[in-house]
Structure formats: structure tokens, C-alpha cells
Amino acid sequence: MRPLRIAHVAPMATSVPPPKSGSVQTMTSLLTEGLVARGHDVTLFAPGDSTTRARLHATHPHGYWHDPTMWPWEMYELLNIAAAVERASEFDVIHYEAGYYPMSMAFTRLTRTPVSQTLHHAPSLAELALWKRYPDAPFIAISNEQARLLAGLNVVDIVPHGIDTDRFTFSATPEDYVLFLGRFTPGKGPVQAIEIEKKC
């Protein structure tokens, strides 16, 4: 099987990988680098200050989190997606990492190249009602629960978030701490994890 030609479209908020926080950018980086390591021909559509072994296509030098003049931010996301779709004939698949909304859905009927999207939040009922206007747009869910929430949409597969295990030192003898992997936000449950750890 020949290597796939993949356009991987990152959110335009900050670099890939992010300098500090940015879970979607971290996941985008891990997937991009993993695909390159497996021999695929990957073009990353991301801010110009991104670091990657893939080919980098930068529509702007940096992300909108770092530049208040980059407003409205949605335009920068759309222009980045459009850059990939304009080159669609060069790719076997275009994959959009939706930092906020699956804006790439609007392009799915405009090219023969499949345009898939990975969503990184739990959708609301209002969002689902809107997205159902594109019932054939392929979604890649990040969990069984998200796939359930996306019922009625075209969920083609479930791919959980990856982790670079080389960045964590294995110890056969556990120490006295709890490791929390995820964004430190209320929806991810860090306070509950701390409370459970204290009770243990």
C-alpha cells in the first residue's frame, strides 16, 4: 500500500505544537508526527511558527491567540481550511482538527477529496441540529461517548487522543502522587480527581 497524501489542517489559534497550553494543537502535532514517522506524505496547514517534520503550509506567520489584530478569528480558520481545499487534488484526504466548530463541513461537497473533521468538545443539541445539514460529512470521534453524542451524523470511526509515552518516565515502583492528563478545566474533572486522591 502506498503512503497516503494527507492534508492535516490545524486550528489557527497558536503554533503546532503549542508553546504552553493548547490540547488540540498538541493532539494535532502528535498525529502529524506519527503519520510522518509511518511514511505518509503529510502537509500541515498551521501557523508559520509551527514545528513539524511534515511539509508546513502557513497561511499566516502566527496564531490569533498572540495577535489581537487577527479578528475575527473565524476568518483565519476559514482561510486556513480553504488553503487545503484549494489544493485538494494533491491529497488523498483532508483532515481538519476542529478547535471550536467543524467549519470544514461546508467544504465537503466542494471537492472529490474526502474532508473529515475531528471535533474536540461535546456538542450541544443546537450545534447538532445545525451540523445535520451535512449528514454525509465524515466525523472522526475521539471517544465512544462523543460518537454517541454525534448520533445522526456520519461518524466514520473513533480515534482516541494519543499520548507520547516517551515523554513520561516509567517507574515500576509508584510514588505518592496522582498524574492528571488533560486540560486543567472544570469539564475535564481535575478538582474531582484531587478530591478522590485525597480520600484515597
C-alpha positions in Angstrom: 0.0 0.0 0.0 1.4 3.4 -1.0 1.8 6.2 1.6 -1.3 8.5 1.8 -1.1 12.1 0.8 -2.7 13.8 3.8 -3.6 17.4 4.4 -3.7 17.9 8.2 -5.4 21.2 9.0 -4.7 22.6 12.4 -6.6 25.3 14.3 -5.1 28.7 13.7 -5.1 29.8 17.4 -1.4 29.0 18.1 1.6 27.1 16.9 1.7 23.3 16.5 2.9 22.1 19.0 1.7 24.9 21.3 4.3 26.9 23.3 2.3 26.4 26.5 -1.4 25.2 26.6 -3.3 24.0 23.6 -4.6 20.5 23.8 -5.9 20.4 20.2 -2.6 21.7 18.9 -0.8 19.0 21.0 -3.0 16.3 19.5 -2.5 17.7 16.0 1.2 17.6 16.5 1.2 14.0 17.8 -0.9 12.8 14.9 1.1 14.7 12.3 4.4 13.5 13.5 3.1 9.9 13.9 1.8 9.9 10.4 5.1 11.2 9.0 7.0 8.6 11.1 4.8 5.9 9.4 5.9 7.1 6.0 2.9 9.1 4.9 3.2 12.3 2.9 1.7 14.9 5.2 1.2 18.6 4.7 0.4 20.5 7.9 -1.7 23.6 7.4 -0.9 25.7 10.5 0.6 29.0 11.7 4.1 29.7 10.4 5.8 29.4 13.8 4.8 25.7 14.0 7.5 23.0 14.2 7.0 19.8 12.2 8.7 17.1 10.1 5.7 17.3 7.7 5.6 19.9 4.9 4.3 23.2 6.5 1.8 25.4 4.7 1.4 28.6 6.7 -1.4 31.0 5.7 -0.2 33.3 8.5 3.0 33.7 10.5 1.4 33.1 13.9 -1.9 32.3 15.6 -4.6 34.7 16.6 -4.1 34.0 20.3 -0.9 36.0 20.0 -2.2 38.9 17.9 -5.3 41.0 18.8 -5.4 42.4 15.2 -6.3 38.9 13.9 -10.0 39.5 14.2 -12.5 38.0 13.6 -10.7 34.7 14.4 -13.2 32.7 12.4 -11.8 34.2 9.2 -8.3 32.9 9.9 -9.8 29.4 10.5 -11.8 29.5 7.2 -8.8 30.8 5.2 -6.6 28.0 6.5 -9.2 25.3 5.6 -9.7 26.9 2.2 -6.0 26.8 1.5 -6.1 23.0 1.9 -9.3 22.6 -0.1 -7.8 24.7 -2.9 -5.0 22.1 -3.2 -7.4 19.2 -2.8 -6.2 17.4 -5.9 -2.8 17.0 -4.2 -4.2 14.9 -1.3 -6.0 11.6 -0.7 -7.7 13.1 2.4 -8.1 16.4 4.1 -8.4 16.2 7.9 -9.5 19.2 9.9 -8.9 19.4 13.7 -11.9 21.5 14.8 -10.7 23.6 17.7 -14.1 25.1 18.1 -16.5 24.2 15.3 -16.3 21.8 12.3 -16.1 24.6 9.8 -14.7 22.2 7.2 -18.1 20.6 6.8 -19.0 23.4 4.4 -16.3 22.3 2.1 -17.2 18.6 2.0 -19.4 18.9 -1.1 -17.0 21.1 -3.0 -14.2 18.6 -3.7 -13.9 14.9 -4.5 -11.2 14.6 -1.9 -12.7 13.4 1.4 -12.8 16.2 4.0 -13.1 14.7 7.5 -13.2 16.5 10.8 -12.3 15.7 14.4 -14.3 17.6 17.0 -12.7 18.2 20.4 -15.7 19.0 22.6 -19.1 17.6 23.5 -21.6 19.1 21.0 -24.8 20.8 22.1 -28.2 19.9 20.7 -28.3 23.3 18.8 -24.9 22.5 17.2 -26.0 19.0 16.2 -29.2 20.4 14.6 -27.1 22.8 12.5 -24.4 20.2 11.5 -27.1 17.7 10.4 -27.5 19.9 7.3 -24.4 18.0 6.2 -25.3 14.4 7.1 -22.6 12.9 4.8 -19.7 14.9 6.2 -17.4 12.4 7.8 -16.6 12.9 11.5 -13.9 11.1 13.5 -15.0 10.8 17.1 -12.4 11.0 20.0 -14.4 8.6 22.3 -17.3 6.3 22.4 -19.2 8.9 24.3 -18.6 11.6 21.7 -19.6 9.2 19.0 -22.9 8.6 20.9 -23.4 12.4 21.1 -22.8 12.7 17.4 -25.7 10.3 16.6 -27.3 11.2 13.3 -24.0 12.4 11.8 -21.6 10.4 9.7 -19.2 9.1 12.4 -16.7 7.0 10.3 -14.5 5.9 13.2 -13.4 6.5 16.8 -9.8 7.5 17.3 -8.9 8.3 21.0 -6.4 11.0 21.7 -2.8 9.8 21.6 0.0 10.3 24.1 3.7 10.5 23.6 4.7 7.8 26.1 8.4 8.7 25.6 7.8 12.0 27.4 6.9 10.1 30.6 9.5 8.1 32.7 8.2 4.7 33.7 8.7 3.7 37.3 7.8 0.1 38.4 7.5 1.4 42.0 4.8 4.0 42.2 5.4 7.2 44.1 3.0 9.2 46.2 1.3 11.4 43.6 -1.6 11.4 41.1 -0.9 12.1 37.4 -3.7 14.1 35.6 -3.5 14.0 31.8 -5.8 16.6 30.2 -6.7 20.2 30.1 -7.0 21.7 33.6 -10.5 22.9 33.1 -13.8 22.2 35.0 -15.2 20.0 32.3 -12.2 17.6 32.5 -12.6 17.0 36.2 -9.3 17.9 37.8 -10.9 19.1 41.0 -12.8 15.8 41.3 -9.5 13.9 40.7 -7.8 15.8 43.5 -10.7 15.2 45.9 -10.7 11.4 45.1 -6.9 11.3 45.6 -7.2 13.0 49.0 -9.9 10.5 50.1 -7.7 7.6 49.0 
